Amino acid sequence: MTDEEAILDEAMDNLREATQRIRGTQNRLWSAGLEDHPNYRNLSHRLSSALAMTEAAFFEVRRGSERASNR
């Protein structure tokens, strides 16, 4: 395994964990019925944005990993 592949694998693991943690927080808000509460609306929006960005980063790293392994 090259340094590039090791870095990409670690990034995928970290992004996968971050995605799970963000989803967990969202689920806690939803199960408590707080996603539309005025005090938590901004947090809910930011969590949705963070999830989208984290998932996009994960897919970008996965693409890079696939390219690296095809060399």
Buried (B, 14 or more C-beta within 10 A) or exposed (E): EEEBBEBBBEBBEBBBEBBEEBBEBBEEBEEEEBBEEEEBEEBBEEBEEBBEEBBEBBEEBBEBBEEBEEE
